[in-house]
Amino acid sequence: MPIYEQKKGKQTTYMVVATAKINGKQYYKKRRGISSIAKAKRVEIELKLILEQMKHNPVRYTLRTWSSECIKRMELQYKKSTTMGYTGSFNKWILPLLGDYYLNEITSTMVHRLIFEHIQGISLHAKQSILKHLKRVFEMAIDEGLVTKNPAKVIKLKVPEANNLVFNKTEIDNLLFEAKKRSHPYYNHWVMALMTGMRNGELYALNWTDIDFENKVISVTKSWSRTDGLGPTKSTRNRYIPISQELNFFLRDLKSKNINNSENILEKLPSWTNGEQAKVLRDFCDEIGITSIRFHDIRATFITQMLIKGVALAKVMKIVGHASIKTTMKYLRLVAQDTQGATESLGISLPQDFNHDNVVNLFQH
């Protein structure tokens, strides 16, 4: 029974794989992410016992019972919102058609029919999420040795890329000028979002203890959502955002006005707590005649502005907390929205057409 060493960056984990032939079929179980070789050896013994039990008492799961078991396990590892998404996908869409089939009875054709024929009236992005959930549950079944292949793996769904909108520099100036002039309750929120690129939940969770004025950095270590409450960031990794001179002035001024000594940097407005911050922004954009964007698109605006200013992709990735450089690269195409007209500054003018009456045709005989 092999134990494999796996490296990701500086972290080393182990994977244990166990195989056994049961009723003429080859089954295997595996466990990933084991922190030490000693633990891996204990897992090795555990998997041997499980396979031995399967020989004498083979367990067969329907998709209904297995998905329920998977979601229970996920509750120990993932956020509540994640498990709620899985529960919704299975209860509403997957189980009514496939729930009573045993796992090894479900074919790729059945999954194809589910995704492309049975599920109707929802977006392609929602369908993609359902397919992703089904694939994950079958991967867990493979890890347990319950099936040997994932029937959902070969199903592909082409989903158009999300249409991100961003402010250009003029629109950023207009937004902040008009919000300041009208004492809009979200002025401070929009300033922080535009100057840090932080996600909505990260801004909601931001406290004064996260601001290091001496070293001029913001520590992003937590996030908040209506479903999960306070928890880690989306990537579960802490990051640091440098404080610009302008942001430094803004934060110090904001702190000096903190009459109630609140630990929160931004006021927790009722509409913000209720998740209506995107509508508030869109309504104000429409009111002042600029591009109507979502609150999350302010983050995209921050990223594109960084790229326009020539900040390296790797540095932008680190500041905004992307797990992959590919995610950051997707924003490169949005840069064009804020560079229209930039080449006018070249000052190159082309010569006017010649008067052909004064031109001798050298090829005329």
N, C-alpha and C positions, 0 to 999 in steps of 0.2 A: 504494500500500500504506500504509494509515493507521497512524500511531503515536499511541496514546492516552495522555494523562497521567491518572494515577489518584492520588487523595489519600486517605490514611487518617490522621486526626489531623494530626501535623506531618510525617509521612513522605510523600514523593512517589515513586511508581514509574511505570513505563511498560509498556504492553501493545502488542505488535505483532500485527497481523492481516494474513494474506496469503490471497488467493483465486485460484483458477484453475479453468477448466473442463476436465475430463478425461473423454473418452469420453461427452460429453453431460451429465455431472454436475458440479455446482458443488462444489468442495472448498475448504476453508479450513484454515489452520493459524494458531495463535496462541501467543504466549508472554507470560506475565504476570510481574509482580514484577521487572522489569528496573530496575536501580538508577540508570541515567543515560541521557540522550538519545544519547550517543555509543555506548553498548553497544546501545541499541535499534536504531540504524542498522546496526550490525554484524549483529544478529539478523535485521534486514530482508533483508539480502543472503543470509544463510544460508537463510532460509525460501524465498526466490525460487529458490535452487538446488535445494532439496528438492522443490518443486513442479515444477520443470522436469524433474527426474529421474523424478518420478511419471508425467509425461506419456509418457515413453518406456519406463519400466519400472514399471508399476503394481504396488504391493505389496498383497497380500491376506493378512490375518492371520485365523487361527482364534482363537476366544476363548482356547483353551489357550495358543497361542504369544504372543498379545498380553498376557494376564494375567501370564505369566512375565516378559515384557519390562517391564511396569509395576512388578512387585515388585522387579526388579533396580534400577530407577530410584529406587524408594522407599527402598531400603536406604541410599542416599546422603543421604537427607533426614530420614527418620523413625527413631524408636527401634526396636530389635530386636523388642520386644513388639508393636509396630504391624504390622510386616511379617509377623511370625509369625501374627497374626490374619488377615491377608489370605490368606496361604498356606493356613491351615487352612480358611477359608471356601471357597476355590476348589477345593482338592484333595478335600475331603470332600463338599461339597454341590453346587457349581455345575458343575464340569467333567464329572462323570459324566453329566450330562444335556445340557449345552450346549457342552462343550469342543471338539467337532469341527466345530461350525458356524462359517462365516465370520461376521465381525462384522456385516456388512450383511444377513445372513440371519436374525439373531435379532430376533424381534418382541416386542412388549409382551405378547401372549398367551402366548408361550413363557415369559417371565419370570414372569407371573402363575401359570402352571401350576407352575413351579419352586417359588415361594414358598409357595403355598397348597395344593398337592397333593403335590408330590414330597418336600418337606422336612417330616418328621414327627418327633415325639418330643423336640422341643426347645422352649424357652420362646419367647414372642413377642419378648422383648428380644433373644434370640439370632438369631431370624429377621430382626429389624430390622437387626442388625449385618451379616448376610449381604447383605441388600438394599442397605445403604449401601456395602458394598465393591464390589458389582457396578455400582452407579451411578457410583462414583468411577472405575472402570476404563473405563467408556464415556465419561465426561467427558474422560479423558485421550486416548481415541481421537478424540474430536471436536476436541480441541486439535491433534492431529496431522494432522487432515484425512482420517482413515481412514473415518469415517462422518459423516453430517450430522445425526443425531438420536440421542438416548439412549432406548432402548426400556424401560429400567428407571425412567425419570423419572416416568412417569405412575402407577406402582404405589404405592399408599398402604397402609400397615399401621398400624392403630390399636393402640397399645400403652398399657395402663394405666400411670399414673404410679407410680413406685416408692414402696413404702410405707416412708417414713422414720419412725423412732421416735426420740424424744428423752427425756432425763431432765427431770423437773421439778426445781425448786430443792431440794425435800426429798430427792429421790433422789440428787442430786449430793452433798448433805451426808452422806447415809447411806453412799454409795459410798466417799467419802474417809475418813469416820470409821472404818468397818469395815476398810478397807484399811490405814489407819495403825495401828489397834489390833492387827491380825494380822500386821503387818510384811510385807504382800504385796509380792512382787518387782516388781509393776507399779504400785505406788503413785506413784512419781515420774513414770512415763510417763502415767498418767491425769491427774495434776495438770497436767502440761505441755499435754496435749491439751485439757483443759477450760479452761485459762486463756489459750491462744493460738489455738485453732481450727486448728492446723497439721495437714496431712495426715500419714498414717502414715509415708510415705517421707521427708517433710520432717523429721519428728522424728528418724528414724533417721540422717539425714545431718547433723543439727545439731551444731555444735562450739562450744566456748567462745569461739572467735574471732568467732562470729556474734553474741555478746552484747555490746552497748555499754551498760555500766552507767552511764557518765557521761550519755549522752543518753537512756537508758532506752528503747532499742529493740532488737528482734531482727531481724537481716537474714536473710530467707529467700531464698536464692540457688540452692539445689540440692535434689535429691531422690534417693532410692535405691530400687531395686527388685531383686528376685531375678533377673529376666530381663535388665535393662539395666545393673545396677550403678549407679554414681554418675552423675548427669546433671542437666540443668536441671529446674526446677519444671514442673508440668503445663502451665501457660500459657506457659512459657519466659520469664516476666518475673519480675524480682526485686521483692520487696515488703518492707515494714517493719511490724512489729507493736509497738505501744507496750507497755511493761512496766508493769503496775500496781504499786502499792505492795506488795500481798500477794505478787505474783509476784517482785518484787525481793527481798523477804526470803527467799522460798523458794530462789531461784537463788543468792543469796549463801551461804545455809546449805549448799546442795548443793555449792557450790564449795569451801567450807571443809572439807568431808568428803572431798574428792577426794584421797585419800591417795596414789594412784599417779600423780597428775598426768596423768590420761588427758585427751585432747583431746575425747573424747565427753562430752556432757552426760548422756545417758541410757545405762544399761548395755545392751549388745547381747545380751540374753538369747537362748539357743538357740531358744526357741519364737517369739521375735520375728523372728529371722533366717529361720526356717522358715515364716513366714507364719501362725502359729497364734495371733496376738494377739487375733483376734476371738473364737475359741473360749474362750480364757482369760477374757476379759471376760464373755462370756455365762454361762459356768459360775459365775463369782463372783456375777453378778447373780442368778442362780437360787438360789444358796446363801443370799444375804442377803435375798431376797424383793423385789427391785425390778425394774423393766422390763428385760427381757433385750434388749440392743441390741448392734449391731456396733461394732467399734472406730471405724469411719468415722462412725458416728452421734454420737460425741462431738463431732465437728466441727459436725454439725447442731445439737447442744445448745448449743455456744458461740454459733452464729449466732442461734438463737432467744433466748438470754439477752440478747444485745446488743440485739436488736430490742425485747424486753420493756422494757429499760431506756431505750428511747427514742433509741438511737443511729441516726442517719440512714442510710437504705439505701445511699446512695453511699459513706458512710464504712465501713460494714460490708463492702461489695463490695471496697473497696480493701484492707482489713485481711486478708480471707480469700483474696484473689487470684482472684475470679471475673472472667472475661473479659467477661461481660454482666450488666447490672443485672437482666435477666429471670431469670437463675439465682438471684440473691439473693432476688428477689421470691417464688420458689417456697416459701421458708421461712416466709413470712408466715402460711400456714395452720397451720403447726406451733406457732405462738405460742399458739394457743388451748389446747394441751395443758398449758401452764404458767400459764394465767390462770383456770382453773376455781376458782370460789369467791371471786375477787377482788372482785366486786361486793357481797359480804356486808358489806364494810367501810363501805358507804354508810349502813347503820343505819336504812334506811327501813322502817317497818312499816305495813301497811295496816289500816284500821279493821275491826273485827269486823262480822258481819252484824247489821243492826238487828232488833229484835223487832217483827215485822210486826203483832202484836196492838195495838201502840201507835201505829201509823202510820195516818193518815187518808188514804183514797184520794180524791184530789181529782176523779177522773173518775167517781166513783160517783154515780148519780142516786138 
